[in-house]
Amino acid sequence: MLFNSLEFAVFLPIVFFLFWFAAGGNTRRQNFILLIASCVFYMFLIPEYILVLFLAIIIDYIAGNIVTGK
């Protein structure tokens, strides 16, 4: 999915609506919606890249917990 494609023109308003209205201001829910939307966006062109994205998500999550002391 490219930023100048019709698919993105449909995808963006859906994510925007879910982020602002369906999440109801709940930060955890908004973060989860953005995580899922990011995975769908990256998976759209070459689905195999989702494995690399999941690895990066896990490493960043662990590193963030180490840095914050959780």
Secondary structure, 3 states (H helix, E strand, C coil): CCCCCHHHHHHHHHHHHHHHHHCCCCHHHHHHHHHHHHHHHHHCCCCCHHHHHHHHHHHHHHHHHHHHCC
